[in-house]
Amino acid sequence: MTFKKPSVLPGFNLSLGYTLFYLGLIVLLPLSALVYKTAGLEWADFWSTVSDPRVVASYRLTFGASFIAALLNLVFGLLVAWVLVRYSFPGKRLIDAMVDLPFALPTAVAGIALATLYAPNGWIGKHFAEDGLIGELLGKEIKLAFTPLGIVIALIFISLPFVVRTVQPVLEDLEIELEEAASSLGASRWQIFSRVILPTIWPALLTGFALAFARAIGEYGSVVFIAGNMPMESEITPLLIISKLEQFDYLGATAIAVVMLAASFAMLLVINLLQWWTAKRLGRRT
């Protein structure tokens, strides 16, 4: 005779009802209101708004800078995760905690701090000035803050934890015996990494990249202070939405927001497919 294990939560029907109600109230209702508000536009007006040259330039900058930031974090995030997993050194716990700092730090504070550091007279930015150390070596001034390059720097800062925290658990569960076996068979370090380690962590790397990219697309607080916010040059899409709201152009703001919402849904679909692929690969391994 078997007994059903009691559940801590209420029955399935009641739990599911509360779940759907909560998600509908907090998530679906605001998003539905956004789409409903945009539906007040005619198709020609909607297309004219979302395809305006200034808006298209903001799309190009937002998605381009987000892709570059996520791509750089794909490489350096893997390096950080590798060091935290494979090596023991003084201050390791402190560095591990610092990875989560972009999660805890208010984005506006991060933006002000980055703008202060990378401004032409900042601690880092002054070395890239024409009379700075790096500027003299290169023979020209490199502006970091208040340019698209500053946007990439801010997006790298806020999206780094997504790659590190996605890859780190997979590296911790990686069987070192496989690497030792490959080494005993004469494989070089590069062959061990490319044929043993990389295939195992690749799904996690792709998931971390997608999460970092999706996070960077919607970032506003840390970017607005370091971007410069010049139309057609360093103006991101979230800032353009805020500008239209300040001008009481609510339909225009919601139209652009719907485009960003569609991009976010596409990224969520990609993330879920990557997670499904990861689970499938792990199931085959076991």
For each residue, the residues with C-beta under 8 A, 3 or more apart:
1:
2:
3:
4:
5:
6:
7: 10 11
8:
9: 15
10: 7 14 15 18
11: 7 14 15
12: 15 16
13: 16 17
14: 10 11 17 18
15: 9 10 11 12 18 19
16: 12 13 19 20
17: 13 14 20 21
18: 10 14 15 21 22
19: 15 16 22 23
20: 16 17 23 24
21: 17 18 24 25
22: 18 19 25 26
23: 19 20 26 27 28
24: 20 21 27 28 29
25: 21 22 28 29
26: 22 23 29 30
27: 23 24 30 31
28: 23 24 25 31 32
29: 24 25 26 32 33
30: 26 27 33 34
31: 27 28 34 35 261
32: 28 29 35 36
33: 29 30 36 37
34: 30 31 37 38 254 257 258 261
35: 31 32 38 39 258 261
36: 32 33 39
37: 33 34 40 250 251 254
38: 34 35 41 46 251 254 255 257 258
39: 35 36
40: 37 251
41: 38 45 46 49 251 255
42: 45 46
43: 46 47
44: 47 48
45: 41 42 48 49 251
46: 38 41 42 43 49 50 255
47: 43 44 50 51
48: 44 45 51 52
49: 41 45 46 52 55 251 252 255 256
50: 46 47 55 255 256 259
51: 47 48 55 56
52: 48 49 55 56
53: 56 57 232
54: 57 58 231 232 235 240
55: 49 50 51 52 58 59 237 240 256
56: 51 52 53 59 60
57: 53 54 60 61 231 232 233 235
58: 54 55 61 62 235 236 237 239 240
59: 55 56 62 63 237 259
60: 56 57 63 64
61: 57 58 64 65 148 151 234 235 236 237
62: 58 59 65 66 217 236 237 238
63: 59 60 66 67 217 263
64: 60 61 67 68
65: 61 62 68 69 148 151 152 155 216 236
66: 62 63 69 70 155 159 213 216 217 219
67: 63 64 70 71 213
68: 64 65 71 72 152 155
69: 65 66 72 73 152 155 156 159 212 213 216
70: 66 67 73 74 155 159 163 209 210 212 213 216
71: 67 68 74 75 209
72: 68 69 75 76 152 156
73: 69 70 76 77 156 159 160 162 163 208 209 212
74: 70 71 77 78 163 205 208 209 212
75: 71 72 78 79
76: 72 73 79 80 160
77: 73 74 80 81 160 162 163 164 167 208 212
78: 74 75 81 82 163 167 201 205
79: 75 76 82 83
80: 76 77 83 84 99 160 164
81: 77 78 84 85 163 164 167 168 171
82: 78 79 85 86 171
83: 79 80 86 87
84: 80 81 87 92 95 96 99 164 168
85: 81 82 168 171 172
86: 82 83 171
87: 83 84 92
88: 92
89: 92
90:
91: 94 95
92: 84 87 88 89 95 96
93: 96 97
94: 91 97 98
95: 84 91 92 98 99
96: 84 92 93 99
97: 93 94 100 101
98: 94 95 101
99: 80 84 95 96 160 161 164 165
100: 97 103 104 161 165
101: 97 98 104 105
102: 105 110 157 158 159 160 161
103: 100 161
104: 100 101
105: 101 102 109 110
106: 109 110 221
107: 110 111 158 219 220 221 222
108: 111 112 221 222 225
109: 105 106 112 113
110: 102 105 106 107 113 114 154 157 158 221 222
111: 107 108 114 115 154 221 222 223 224 225 226
112: 108 109 115 116 225
113: 109 110 116 117
114: 110 111 117 118 145 150 153 154 157 222 225 226
115: 111 112 118 119 122 145 146 150 225 226
116: 112 113 119 122 123
117: 113 114 122 123 124 125
118: 114 115 122 124 125 144 145 150 153 226
119: 115 116 122 125 144 145 146
120: 125 126 128 129 143 145
121: 125 126
122: 115 116 117 118 119 125 126 145
123: 116 117 126
124: 117 118 127 128 144
125: 117 118 119 120 121 122 128 129 143 144 145
126: 120 121 122 123 129 132
127: 124 132 133 134 135
128: 120 124 125 132 134 135 141 142 143 144
129: 120 125 126 132 135 141
130: 135 136 140 141
131: 135 136
132: 126 127 128 129 135 136 141
133: 127 136 137
134: 127 128 137 138 142
135: 127 128 129 130 131 132 138 139 140 141 142
136: 130 131 132 133 139
137: 133 134
138: 134 135 142
139: 135 136
140: 130 135
141: 128 129 130 132 135
142: 128 134 135 138 149
143: 120 125 128 146 147 149
144: 118 119 124 125 128 147 149 150 153
145: 114 115 118 119 120 122 125 150 226 228
146: 115 119 143 150 226 227 228 234
147: 143 144 150 151 228 234
148: 61 65 151 152 227 233 234
149: 142 143 144 152 153
150: 114 115 118 144 145 146 147 153 154 226 227 228 234
151: 61 65 147 148 154 155 223 226 227 234 236
152: 65 68 69 72 148 149 155 156
153: 114 118 144 149 150 156 157 226
154: 110 111 114 150 151 157 158 219 222 223 226 227
155: 65 66 68 69 70 151 152 158 159 216 219 222 223
156: 69 72 73 152 153 159 160
157: 102 110 114 153 154 160 222
158: 102 107 110 154 155 215 216 219 222
159: 66 69 70 73 102 155 156 162 163 211 212 213 215 216 219
160: 73 76 77 80 99 102 156 157 163 164 212
161: 99 100 102 103 164 165
162: 73 77 159 165 166 208 211 212 215
163: 70 73 74 77 78 81 159 160 166 167 205 208 209 211 212
164: 77 80 81 84 99 160 161 167 168 208
165: 99 100 161 162 168 169 208
166: 162 163 169 170 204 205 207 208 211
167: 77 78 81 163 164 170 171 201 204 205 208
168: 81 84 85 164 165 171 172
169: 165 166 172 173 204
170: 166 167 173 174 200 201 204
171: 81 82 85 86 167 168 174 201
172: 85 168 169
173: 169 170
174: 170 171 178 197 200 201
175: 178 179
176: 179 180
177: 180 181
178: 174 175 181 182 196
179: 175 176 182 183 192 196 197
180: 176 177 183 184
181: 177 178 184 185
182: 178 179 185 187 191 192 195 196
183: 179 180 186 187 192
184: 180 181
185: 181 182
186: 183
187: 182 183 191 192 195 196
188: 191 192
189: 192 193
190: 193 194
191: 182 187 188 194 195 196
192: 179 182 183 187 188 189 195 196 197
193: 189 190 196 197 198
194: 190 191 197 198
195: 182 187 191 192 198 199
196: 178 179 182 187 191 192 193 199 200
197: 174 179 192 193 194 200 201
198: 193 194 195 201 202
199: 195 196 202
200: 170 174 196 197
201: 78 167 170 171 174 197 198 204 205
202: 198 199 205 206
203: 206 207 274 277 278 281
204: 166 167 169 170 201 207 208 278
205: 74 78 163 166 167 201 202 208 209
206: 202 203 209 210 274
207: 166 203 204 210 211 271 274 275 278
208: 73 74 77 162 163 164 165 166 167 204 205 211 212
209: 70 71 73 74 163 205 206 212 213
210: 70 206 207 213 214 267 270 271 274
211: 159 162 163 166 207 208 214 215 271
212: 69 70 73 74 77 159 160 162 163 208 209 215 216
213: 66 67 69 70 159 209 210 216 217 267
214: 210 211 217 218 264 267 268 271
215: 158 159 162 211 212 218 219
216: 65 66 69 70 155 158 159 212 213 219
217: 62 63 66 213 214 260 263 264 267
218: 214 215 238 260 264
219: 66 107 154 155 158 159 215 216 222 223 236 238
220: 107 223 224 236 238 239 242
221: 106 107 108 110 111 224 225
222: 107 108 110 111 114 154 155 157 158 219 225 226
223: 111 151 154 155 219 220 226 227 236 238 239
224: 111 220 221 227 229 236 239
225: 108 111 112 114 115 221 222
226: 111 114 115 118 145 146 150 151 153 154 222 223
227: 146 148 150 151 154 223 224 234 235 236 239
228: 145 146 147 150 233 234
229: 224 234 235 239
230: 233 234 235
231: 54 57 235
232: 53 54 57 235
233: 57 148 228 230
234: 61 146 147 148 150 151 227 228 229 230
235: 54 57 58 61 227 229 230 231 232 239 240
236: 58 61 62 65 151 219 220 223 224 227 239 240
237: 55 58 59 61 62 240 241 256 260
238: 62 218 219 220 223 241 242 260
239: 58 220 223 224 227 229 235 236 242 243
240: 54 55 58 235 236 237 243 244 256
241: 237 238 244 245 253 256 257 260
242: 220 238 239 245 246 253
243: 239 240 246 247
244: 240 241 247 249 250 252 253 256
245: 241 242 248 249 250 253
246: 242 243
247: 243 244
248: 245
249: 244 245 252 253
250: 37 244 245 253 254
251: 37 38 40 41 45 49 254 255
252: 49 244 249 255 256
253: 241 242 244 245 249 250 256 257
254: 34 37 38 250 251 257 258
255: 38 41 46 49 50 251 252 258 259
256: 49 50 55 237 240 241 244 252 253 259 260
257: 34 38 241 253 254 260 261
258: 34 35 38 254 255 261 262
259: 50 59 255 256 262 263
260: 217 218 237 238 241 256 257 263 264
261: 31 34 35 257 258 264 265
262: 258 259 265 266
263: 63 217 259 260 266 267
264: 214 217 218 260 261 267 268
265: 261 262 268 269
266: 262 263 269 270
267: 210 213 214 217 263 264 270 271
268: 214 264 265 271 272
269: 265 266 272 273
270: 210 266 267 273 274
271: 207 210 211 214 267 268 274 275
272: 268 269 275 276
273: 269 270 276 277
274: 203 206 207 210 270 271 277 278
275: 207 271 272 278 279
276: 272 273 279 280
277: 203 273 274 280 281
278: 203 204 207 274 275 281 282
279: 275 276 282 283
280: 276 277 283 284
281: 203 277 278 284 285
282: 278 279 285 286
283: 279 280 286
284: 280 281
285: 281 282
286: 282 283
